[in-house]
Amino acid sequence: MIANPSILHAEPTMLAHWIGGRLVAGTSGRHSDVYNPSEGKVCAHLPLASEDEVDAAVQSAKAALPAWAATTPLRRARIMFKFKDLLEQNANQIAAIISREHGKVLSDAHGELQRGIEVVEFACGAPQLLKTEFAENVGGGIDSYSLRQPVGVCAGITPFNFPSMVPLWMFPMAIVCGNTYVLKPSERDPSTALFLAELFKQAGLPDGVLNVVNGDKTAVDALLSHTDVKAIAFVGSTPIASYVYTTGTAHGKRVQAFGGAKNHMVVMPDADAEMAADALLGAAYGSAGERCMAISVAVFVGDKIADDVIARVRRKIAGMKVGTSTTAGAEMGPLINGPHRDKVKGYIDSGVDQGAQLLVDGREFSVAGAENGYFVGPTLFDHANTDMKIYQEEIFGPVLTCMRVPTFDAAVKLINDHQYGNGTAIFTRDGDTARAFAHGIEVGMVGINVPIPVPVAYHSFGGWKASIFGDHAMYGPDSIRFYTRLKTITQRWPSGIRAGAEFVMPTNK
């Protein structure tokens, strides 16, 4: 059985939900189209769930919860090991599905899958990760210990830009902690999530532990208000993240919601110019800039290093290979759909209108043989300022904005004054400067000569300021805390009360 028929058929087919360990046809009567961004053509039709269909997925997860929560962490980990193996065996097919519906080139699709697999690897350590503390003889004959127990039915709402990685950052950690899960993937590229669910079933996951329900705002609101959903994770834009956090917490749920970003890369006068130019090229234009960790602003300390690096970036842009999602050697593909392409072009228009110097213009870019694809070419601005829309807002496209400041302190202030605080980087040869930057910058993820500082799986991912809502970061140790509830037990056995009852607060004796 194949959970993603659109990848195997020339004609668009109707997708389904995944509930109770099987594909379930939509019944709401509503659907949306899924596009191949490289071709500008519909490749699948997606049912949009009603509140009743969301409830069916939640009830499936709720029914599976008692048995799964009682399953030992070791047995859960063994299933996770098999799931990891199946992900690796099917990597080529998963990458092809990602490329077909998202548009990113195959090499980038493999890269995002690998980052997701690394979180699955971390989840395989559940028996160790769920260990807690024991303190003997905290009082006369009294011991104290703690437990981490499942939260219950959890849900995840994921964005279009990483159809495998972000779901794999969510549900494996929740499930290995003993919870059951309802995943609502992006309606723009949903087939990857359906295929992941099928592979997890093949790995031995009991029916109902993972469910995938497709939909739009109706499905999101149903999850946010459902009384049986206890925790929700979200990744997307800041306005929606704020809405998810506010609505979910108002309904008594534990919520982690990750929003937008405007990531700066500071280039100091002593930086390796060639290294900095290569870093900017990959970090700004990889995946067509549709990354929450993309570098969209280069901050140069001084004109000399700015002129040098920007000239190198311009030459490298001219040599970039942009093509369809499967073009051999392509380094960048299209944007996700037509409306988003037009939105990105609108940002470029605004940059020109507000006086930024447009060095490379990607608005009229096209690919031979794929003229209907949603392409915007690599775009480069110089001499931008903080009043411009291209600086203030997240563009989420292949647009790099360059700014010039006189000092290191001015660069730090520029970044700290911005509303977003997701990721940042500095390129320098000086350790003291790098240390001062790491300690003084008000951003959650910092790179030192590393342009995209996404933490490895055994650390945790999370920004600051308007880039995050909630107190827990994603994956790594923080995910264990998010997906479990702490319980502390203080015990004394009968031999300890032979002297008779006590009526005062227990204290150390």
Secondary structure, DSSP 8 states (H G I E B T S, - for coil): --S-GGGT-SS-EE--EEETTEEE---SS-EEEEEETTTTEEEEEEE---HHHHHHHHHHHHHHHHHHHHS-HHHHHHHHHHHHHHHHHTHHHHHHHHHHHH---HHHHHHHHHHHHHHHHHHTTHHHHT---EEEEEETTEEEEEEEEE--EEEEE--SS-TTHHHHHHHHHHHHTT-EEEEE--TTS-HHHHHHHHHHHHTT--TTSEEE---SHHHHHHHHH-TTEEEEEEES-HHHHHHHHHHHHHTT-EEEEE----EEEEE-TTS-HHHHHHHHHHHHHGGGG--TT-EEEEEEESHHHHHHHHHHHHHHHHT--B--TT-TT-SB---S-HHHHHHHHHHHHHHHHTT-EEEE--TT---TT-TTS-----EEEES--TTSHHHHS---SSEEEEEEESSHHHHHHHHHTSSEESEEEEE-S-HHHHHHHHHH---SEEEES-SS----TTS-B--EETTEESS--BSHHHHHHHTEEEEEEEE--GGGGTT----S-----
